[in-house]
Structures are given as structure tokens and as C-alpha cells.
């Protein structure tokens, strides 16, 4: 719901970007093009993209899944951080938005790293499991429809190796999760996910207040 770190006042947010963001030109142009789309609020914040790339490099990740591509901003950050033999399985259902992503992946020279799956994400994840790929991925980033988020979580845990990380975007939902008067299905699903991640003994969780809230869960 936010393509900035939403709770920071504008002057402090601008300062944050000015002293920390190293956004390659191709990513800056993709972000600018996406900003003209009516759904531009779905794109992650630039500092969050850089943080994802930092995590990929820190973990030495080689095999990554993204659930929810949109125009490819987050996947491009991650693909650029992957080694030459890295692989990113990108799950989405929208041909128009992902056509923008394909164009920028090609321009950035990372198309060979990205395997776009245009199908419901749960079908793609179940297909990976059926192929025997459980426990073979390093990192999963989930930024898609909220109601199935617990289903995405269970598949991600199966697909991750021990020590791998699943990251969920929008866990603060622009503050709505803390407002008991908000009771729509998406907000309720995020609350249920947050509760699950807080108590699940299979993971070590950490909610990072960046963008619209990002929870990292390491598989134990």
C-alpha cells in the first residue's frame, strides 16, 4: 500500500534517501515509469529494494522466488544482486505489468536469471514442490494478494533450505493492522500472518519497519 517508508515525515524520508540510496539508473527509470501507473502504490519503496539486494548478497543467495512481480522493480533489484548463475522464479498473473518487467530485465542484462511464471502463484509453488525442489531455495519474497498469505508462507517454508529466509511485504498495511475498527479480509489476513510468524517455532522472525513493513522469517 505504500511505495515509501510511510510513517517517516517527508523531510526525514528525503534525507534517508539522500544519504543511503544507491539506485542504478535502470531502476530509477523503471520506478519513474511505474509511478505513472494507477496502481503505482503496489511498488515497493526504493530503500526496500536496496535492502532486499543487500540481503541477497549477505546470504550468498543463488535461488530466489518472488511472489508478485508487478512491473519488476523488486525482482530487478534482486536479480542484479544475484551471481551470474543465480536464478529467480518470478510469479505473477498479469501479462501487461510483467511486459514492463521483461523490458527492464532485458535492458539490465538479467533476463537469463529470471524465470517468469504467468500463473497463479500457488500453482507455481506447488509445481516446484512436485518437481522435488523442496529445501533448495535461499530466499522467498512475497508481495502479492493478501488473503492467501498463509498458504504462500507454508509453501515458502517447504521450498526454503534451512537458514533460508521468507520475506513478507506490507505487514504494517499503512497502519491498518493496528486499528481494530478495520476488518476487511486483506487486513484480517495480514493480522493472521503476523500472529503466525510471531509464534511459529519453525522460524526466527524479525519485523523491519521499512516501506510498508517487512517481516523476515529465517527457517530453523
N, C-alpha and C positions, 0 to 999 in steps of 0.2 A: 504493500500500500504506500510505500514511500521510497523515492529514489535519492533521498538524502538521509543522514542520521537525524531523524525527525525532531528529536527533543532538544537539539542544540539551537541556541539563538543564532540568527543569520550571521552576525559579525564573527562569532566564535567559530561557526562552521566554515566560513570562508577562510579564517585563519588556519584551521585544521588542514584544509586542502592546500593552502599556500605553503605550508611547512612540511607536508608529508606525502603529497600525491605525486607519483611518477607515472603518469598515464601516457603510454605510447600514442603517437599521432593517429594511428589507425583506430585505436579505441576511442580517442576523443571524437573522431568524426562519426563513428558508429553511435556514440552516445548523443551527439548533436542530431543525427538523423532520426534516431528513435524518439527524441524529445518532441518531434512534430507529430508523433502518432497519438491518437486519442487515448490509448492505453499505456502511455509512457510511464505512468506511476508504477507499472509492474517491473520496470527495470531496477536492478539493484543500484545502490549508491557506488560512486567510483572508488571511495575508500574501502568499501566492502569487497569490490572486485580485486583490488590490490591485496587485501587481506587473504582472500582465497588463494591467490597466486603465491603469496608468502607461505601459506600452509602447505600447498603442493610441493614447493621447494624444500621446506623444512622437513617434511615427511619423506622426501625422496620418492614421492608417489609416481607410479607409472601407469596405473589403470584406474580410471575415474569414470563415474556415472553422473550425469546431470539429469534431473527430472524437472522439466520445464525450461525450455530454451528461450522462448520469446524471440527477440531479434539477435540473440547470440552474444550479448555483451559479456555475461559471466563466463560462458563457455570459451570465449576468445581469451579472456584473462587466464583461464586455467590451461588452455591448450598452449599458450605462449610459454607457460611455466613448466610444462611437461618436457621430458627429454625427447630426443628425436624419435625414439622407438616407443614413446608413450601413446596411450590410446584413451580416447574419451568417448563413451557411449552417450549420445545426446538424445533424450526422449522428449518428443513433442507430437502434437496432432495438427498443428496449423501450418499449412504449406506457405501461405503468404508471408507470415512473420519469419519463418525459417529460411525463406528465399533470401531475405536480407542477411541473415546469419551466414548462409553459404557464400554470399558475395564477399563478405568481410573475412571469413575464414580463408578464402582463396587469396585475397589480397595480402593477408598477413602471412601466407605460406604455411598454414597449419591444416589445410584440408585433409591431408593424409593421416593426421592424428585423430580426426573426428569422424565417428560413425553415427550419422543421423538416423534415428528410427522414428518414422512417422506412423505412430500407432499409439493407442492408449498405453500409458507408461506401465501400468500393472501387467499388461500383456508382454511388454518387452522384458520387464524384470523377471516375470515367471518363465519366459523363454530362456533367459540367461541361466536361470536355475536348472531348467530342464536339460540344458546343454552341459551341465556339470561344472558350471563356473562358480559355484558356492565357495566362499572363502578366498577368492582370487583378486578382489578389488581393494584398493587402498583408501579410496575417498569417494563419498557419495554426497552430492549437493542437491537438496530438494527445495525447489521454488516453484510450486505448481498449485493446482486446486487443493483447497484445504481439507475438504471433507474426507478424502481417503488418506490423510497424512499418517494415520496409524498403520494402514496397510503398506504404505511406502516404507515406513520405519521397519516393519518386520522383514520385508524383502531385503532392505538395505543391510540389516544385521546378518542375514544369511549370506549375502554376497560379499560382505567385508571379511578380510583376514583379521586375525587377532591383532589388535593395535591399530586397525583401520578406523576411520572417522566418518560418521554421517553428520552433515550439517543441515539444519533446518532454518530457512529464512522466515521472516515475518512472525516470529514467536511473540513479539510485543504488540503486533497488529495496530500500530499507531496509538497505543494506549487502551484500546477497547477491551483487551483481556482483563484489565483491572477494574472495569466498570460493570458492576453486577446487573445494571439495567439493560446491557447489550446482550441479547440472547439469540442472535441469528445462528444458523448452522455452522457457518465458517468459523465464527468466534468460538462457539462451543467446541468445535473440533480442535482448534488450537489450544484451548484450555485443557482438553483431554490429553493432547500430546504433551503439553508442558508437565502435567501431572505424572504421566507415564515416564517421561525422561527423568523427572526428579527422583522417582522411586525404583526404577528398574535396576536390579543388581547386576545385570549383564553388561552395563556400561559405566563409564565415568563421564558425567556431564558437566558442561560449563556454558552458561548463557552469557553471551558477549553483547553489551549494549552498543551495537554498531548498526547503521542502516535502520531497519525496522525490527531489529532484534535477531540475533543469530545464535542458535544453540548448537554447540559441538558436542558430540557423544562418541567417545572412544570405546570400541568393543574390547572388553576384557577377556 
